[in-house]
Amino acid sequence: MKDDFQFVEAALAGQKEAFGQLVERYQDRLIHAISRYLGSVEDAHDVAQDAFVQAYTRLASFRGEAAFYTWLYRIAFNLAMTRVRRRRPMQSLDQAKDSLGNEPIDLGATAETGILREEQARVVHMALGQLDEEFRQVIVLRELEGCAYEQIAQILEIPVGTVRSRLYRARIQLRDLLAPWLTVEMGETDQQQATPRKAAR
């Protein structure tokens, strides 16, 4: 089986079917990944199609310094981010709070594990949409896509140290946004530690 770089070289040599092999190899994976960010499979299809078109026209700029999929995902992610910026939020967090109440959310769980209910997941996604742009990027790539720090650095073209600091601040900002729904579970030991002991007489 040819590796991605061989397909790229063949495509650059004029073999269009070689790029078609790359499309076939990564199309479903890319659509799935982008749909998790956009929340729409239809929009993800559009973004993926545009990403492949851009990748083909810019194929000569691919140097193999990163994996082809990482390079492709960077293009698709930027297109997805542009699409999100153009959207108008359908509901604010305050409106969601009024409709859902103070339903607790466990940030240790994710929508994919089946622990969070659909309404709770919707609140989390709305909160993500209100994060600062640079923070939303890293938290989506890390927490939703499961990308390694090095891969995020390649996609966003920033140092790994910057990825770590942005992710730390993103998590804080996200927790602040979700504060009305967060549940803090303390065991008996924790409660005892949190309660000041009376001085011995």
C-alpha angles and dihedrals in degrees: 000000000000118000122233095261091056090053090049092051091048092049091050088051089060102267101133092182088065091064088045087061090056090050091051091047097051108020098094093042092050094047091049093049095047093044089059089058099040096038090224128091090198092055090045090056090053093047093047091050091050090046093054091048091051091044091053094049091046097039093117089063092061105105100175092244088127130027113279092243091052089051091046093046090052089058093046093045092053090051090049092050090052090051092050092050090057093053123098114225109250094206134013123227090250090056090047090051090054093050099040101032124212093320107166120242124202107214089195088073128064134210089248094061090060092238097107116067121233093256092052092048089052091055091050091051091049089051090050088054090057095052118107109271097251092048094047090054096056097040092051093048094046104035102030102029098032093225120170118244091252092052092049089051090053094047095048094032094231132122119274089241090058090051090055095048093046091048091051092051091043092056091050092049091047092050090050090052091048095042094114090059102036118114120210112203116194124184123221091264092052092049091051091050091048092052113079112238119237114249114257113256 
